[in-house]
Amino acid sequence: MRSILRRIHKRSSLIGALALAGGGSGLVYFVVGSDSRTTISMSKPEALHGIFSWPWREFVSHPLFVPLGKPESGQFQLFSSRLGDSSAGSVSEDIRSDDGTGSKCCSRCLGRDTIANAAARVGPSVVNLSVPQGFRGLTLGKSIGSGTIIDPDGTILTCAHVVVDFQGMRLSSKEKVDVTLQDGRTFEGTVENADMHSDIAIVKIKSRTPLPTAKLGSSRMLRPGDWVIAMGCPLSLQNTITAGIVSCVNRKSSDLGLGGMHREYLQTDSAINAGNSGGPLVNMDGEIIGVNIMKVVAADGLGFAVPIDSVLKIIEHFKKRGRVIRPWLGLKMIDLNEMIVAQLKEKDPSFPDIDKGVLIHMVTPGSPADRAGFRPGDCVIEFDGHHVGSIREIIDIMGDRIKVPMKVVVRRANNAFATLIVIPEEANPDM
């Protein structure tokens, strides 16, 4: 560094450049030319254009962050810093957020205001829900939870266990719900639909004034490590926001020791507490990607949400039939991959030669699968004309079709093929 600095004739100019780059979050770096002469170059943000005039060459197209490591083309990075908070009008419109709040980062970056901006987009639509709980006319307490307004007509998305008085695991009547918005307005809502299996419910309120709504995103492209925020009213503390990451994108219900039909959850380390149930899990674009549903009481940082893609399918069922139709085969299955197959072949050389598929672990006696001829150890490789490699794919293929024959191709020991015809039945809602 000393040999480079000796080539700088005006030390005060160097100090001025460093001060400008530091104050304006710019980038200063040295360029060593083929003639061994050293020059200093600087990239300054748009906010400072026109304020300072420098005789040095300017690289406005140079990225604000450059990777550390082996220098390329004679460039040596001195330092860099991200663009910090600045007054209105100092940031170009092409990097502003959609709501004009002046977000400095794209959806793939985590900047100073990213979490705050995402929360600001969703916050006004997050509501507090309260349902009196009683027995034979006696009020014994209240069920407290959260929800999100997802439609201007007053449709609120929440959890079933928050708003439904479970009696034999069935919705006994149209429950009344006290709804409080972030702006202080209160309404009496009605439970329109509830699905106990997924723990998703829809509450409806009527308002003569406009209602804030949240945008629904997609959970399909989520990856472990993506930043998310959990919003709601834990312990009746309204407008509470916690941040964390997606810890797992397809945590199976069997992993959590939950019985019944197959379900998948998003796992997050965002703080989720009593009262957060029904509140939204939000990505950095301010879109709902899950509905917070539960946490592990004996551990910290283990919260779970229903993926929004699953929720959207449930809502479609509500609109179409007023309830959710789930086909039932009577199978317990395991997803296969190359490593699991290799391990199974080590134990049993007769195991079929496949790269992926779904292993049949157990067949319920008297079930549609049992009548179709499924056996434990079968490997499903094709379902209703589609190649499959996961349980999720089979569930998606079946959709809401019941009493419809479906052709299934399985591989058995010693690579034997079998073609079976199974007719799904409607699952018992109490399962």
N, C-alpha and C positions, 0 to 999 in steps of 0.2 A: 504493500500500500504506500510506503514512503517513497519508493521509486516513482510511483505514479503521481503522487502529490508534488514531487519536485518539478514535474513538467507543467504544473498549473502556475501561470505567471501571476495571477491575481488571486491571492488567498481570500481576500474579502469577497470576491465574486463567488468562490466556491461555497463560502459560508452562507451567502445570500441564497444560492440555489438550494442548499440543504434546508434552509429555513422555509423557503417557499414550498418545496415538495412536502416537508413535514406538516406545515400548516394547511396546505391544500390537498393533502392525501395524494400526492403525485408520485412519480417514479423517477429516480435519478440513477444513471448507470454510466460506466466508462466504456468507450469504444477504442480498441487498439487497432490502428490501421496497418496495412501492409508495410508502410514506411516507418513503422515503430513509433509514430507520433500518436499521442494520446489526446483524445478530446472528450469532453463531458457533454452528455445529452440528457434531456429532461422531458418527461411527459407530464403536463399539468392538466387538471380537470377543466371542464367547460366553464365552471363558475368563475375561474380566474382569468379567462381569456379577455383581453382588452384592458385588464387592470395593470399587468406588468408587461413590459416589452423587453425581450432578451435577445442578444445577438447570436445565441446558440441555435443550432439546428433542433427542430421540434419533431418528435415522433408521436403524433396524435393517434396513430393507428396501432401503436404498441399496446399490448394487453396490460391492464392495471396490475394483474398478478402474473408473474413469470415463474416457471418451475425452477427450484434450486437444484443444483447438480453441475454437470459439466457445461461450461459456457459454450455458446455457439456463436460463430461469426465474430469472435473477438469481443463479445459483450460480457461484462462482469456486473452482476447485480449488486448494488450497494445497499439499498433497502427498499421496501415497499410497504404501503399501508392501504387499507380499504378506504373507500369513500365514506366519510362519516356524515353525521347529521348536519344539515345546513338549512338556511332560511328558505322560505318559499320562493320559487322562481330560480333557484340556483342549480336545479337539476333538470336535465333535458327531458322533454316529454316522453321520449321513447323508452325511458326506463322507469317511468312512473307506474304505480299500480293502477288497476282499472278504476278504482274509486277515487283517484286523484289525491291520495294521502301522501304521495311522494316516496313510495317504497324504493329503496336503492338496489334491491337484488331481484334476480329472476327467481322462478319457482324452484330452481335447483340449488339456490344459494341460501344460506342463513345469515342475514344481515342484522344490523342493530334493531331495526323496526319490523322485521319479518313476522315474528310471533305476535307483536302488538297489532299489526295490520290485519293479520288473519283473524285474530280474536275480535277486532272491531267490525269486521264484515259479518260475523255470525252472532256476536253478542246480543244485539237487540232482539233477535228472534228466539233466544233461549228463555224458557219460562220455568217458573216454580209451580209444581203441582202438589195439591194437598187433598187427601181423601179421608173423611172421617171413618174410623173403624169402630164397629160396635157389635153387640150381641143382644138380640131380642129387644132392640130399641134403646139399649144403653150404649152411650158413646164411651169407648175405652181408650181412645187415642186417635192419632192420625197417621196415615201413610204419607210420607214425604218423598218427593222425587223431582225429576227434571224432565223437560221435553223441549222440542224444537218446532217452531211453526215452519212448515215446509210449503204451504200454499196460501195465497192471499184470501182464500175462502174460509180460513180458520182451521185448517187441518194441522194437527199437532202429532208429531211422532214421539213415542215414548216406550217404556217397558210395560208389559202386561202386569207384572207383579206389583207395580206402583199404583195402578188405578183400578185393578179388578179385585173384588172380594172373592177369593178362591173358595168355592164350596164344591168339594168333590172334583176339583180341577176343571170346573166349567164356569162359564160366564153366566151368572144367574139372572142378571138384568142389566139395563142400561144404567151404569153407575154415574153418579154426579161427581164432578171434580172441580175444585177451586183452582183457578188458574191466575197467576200473577205475572205480568210482563215486567221486563227490566225498567220500563218507564213508569211503573207504578200502577198501571191500569189493571183492574181485576175483572174476571169473567167467571161465569159458571159454565163448565164444559160438560159434555156427554161422551161417554165411551162408546164409540161407533163400532169398533171391531177389536178383537183381541185373539191372539194365537198363543196358547199356553206353551206349546212345544218350543217355539222360537223365542218366547217371552217378548213379543212385539205387539204393540197396541196403537190404535188411532183414537185420538180425542178430538172433538169438534167444538169450536166456540163460534159465536156470532158477534160481529162488530160492525157498527155503522161507520167507523173511521178506519183508515188504512192500517193494515197489520204488516209488520216487518217479516220478511221471510229469509230463509237460508237456502243456499244453493247445494244441491246434492251432487257429489262427485262420484268417483268410482274407486273401488278397493282392489280391482283386478291387477293393477300395475304396482301396488305397494310392495316394498322390499324391507326386510329387516334392517333397521338403522334409520329409516325415514323419520323425520321429525313430525310430531303430532302434538296437538293440545287437547286436553279434556276440559269441557265446560259444563257448568251446572250449578247446583245449589246444595253442596254437601253440608249436612247438619243444619239445613235451612239458611246457610250463608249464601245469599244470592250473588250472582255475577262473579263467581269464583272461577279462576283459570289456572290450570296447571299444565306444565309442558314436559315432554319426554320423547321417547322414540318408539317405533314399532319393534317389539321384541321378537314376535313370531307372526307370520301372516296366515297360517292355517293350523292353529292349535285345535286338535280334535277333542271332542267331548270325552272320548274314552281316555285321553291323556289326563283329564281332570277327574276321572273316576265317576263321570256322570253316566247314568244308564239311559235306556231308551234309544231312540233313533239317532243316527249319525248327524252330528252338527260340527261346524267349524267356527272358530272365533279368531279375532285379532287379539294378540297379546301386547300390552303396552306397560311401560314403567311409569307412565303419567299417574300422578296421585289420584286415585278414585276411592271415595269414601261413601258412607251411607248418605243418601240424598243425591248422589251423582247419577244414580240409576235412571236411564232414559235420556240423559243428556248426550250431546254430540261429541264424537271424536273427530277432530278437524285437522285437515292437512294445511300446509303452508300457503296454499292458494285460497284459503278461507272456504273450503268445501267440506261438507260432511262426508266422511268415509267410514263411519261406524256409529253404532249406538251403544254407549256404555251400559254394561249389564251387571257385572259382578267383579269382586276381587277376592283374593285369598286372605282370609282374616289373619292367619298366623304368619303372614309374610308381608314384606314391604316391596313395592314395585312389581306386583303381580296382579294387573287388572286386565279385564277382558271386555271385548265389544263385539257385537254382531256386525259383520261386514255389510256395508251399505248395498253391495250388489245382491246379497241375500235378502236384505230388507225390501229392496225394490220389487223382487219377485213376490214377496209376501203381500205387498201393497197391491200388486196386480191381481193376486188371488182375491183379496178383499173386494176390489172393484168388480171382479168378474162373477164371483159366487157368494161373496160375503163371508167366506171362510177359506182356509187353506186346505187343498187336497194334496195328500201325499201318498204316492204308490208304495206298497209294501211287498217285499219279496220273501222275507224270512231268512236273510243271509247275514252272517257276520264275515266281513271281508277285510283284506289287508292289501295296501298298495305295494307293488313290487318294483324294484329297480335292479340294475345289474349287480350291485353288491349283495343285495339280499338273495337274489337268484343264485349267485355263486356260492354263498354260504349254505343255502338249502341243498344245492347239488353236492356239496362236500359231505353232507349228512346222508343224502339219499341220491345216489347216481342216477336213479330212474326219473328224477324230477325233470319235467319237460325243458327242452332247449328254447328258452324265450329270453328276450331282453327286458320286456316290461309287460305288465298286465295286472290283474287283480286276483289275488289268491282267496279262494273260499275256505274260511277257517271253520265255520260251523253252519249247519243247515237246521232250521227249526222244524221239528216234526209236524206234519200236517199243513205246512205253509205252501204258498204257491211254488216256491223253489223246490221244495221236497216233492211235490206232485210232478214237477217238470223233469225231475231226475238229476238234480244237482247233487254232487258228492263233496265231502270235505277233501281238500287237496286239489280240486279242479282249479284251473287258471283261466279266467275269462280274458279272451283277447279280442273279442268282437261282440258288440251289443247292438241289436236292432240295425245292423248294417254299418255300424261305425266301429273303427278300431279304438280300443280304450286302453288307458294305462293308469287310471285312478278311479277311486270310488266316486269322486266329484263328477267325473265325466259320465258315469252311469246314471247318477242322480239327475244330471242336467238332461240327458237323453230321454229319460222317462218323463220328466216334467210333471204334469198333473194327469197323465194318462192312466186310467185304471180300466180293467176288464178289456184290455187291448192286447192280443197276442204279440209277443216280441221274440225274435229269433236270437239265440245266444250261441256263440261258438266258444268252446272251451278246449284247452289242451290238458291231457291227463298223463299219467306215468308212462314212460317209454314213448313219449311224443304221440300218443294216441289222440285223435280228434273226436269230438262229439258235438253234434248240433242239437240244441234243446229249444223247446218252445215254452216260454213262461208267460203267464197271464197275471200281472200285478193286481193286488186288491188294495182297497183304501185302508190306510193305516188307522188303527184305533187311536183317536185323539188323546186318550189317557196313557198311551205308551210313553 
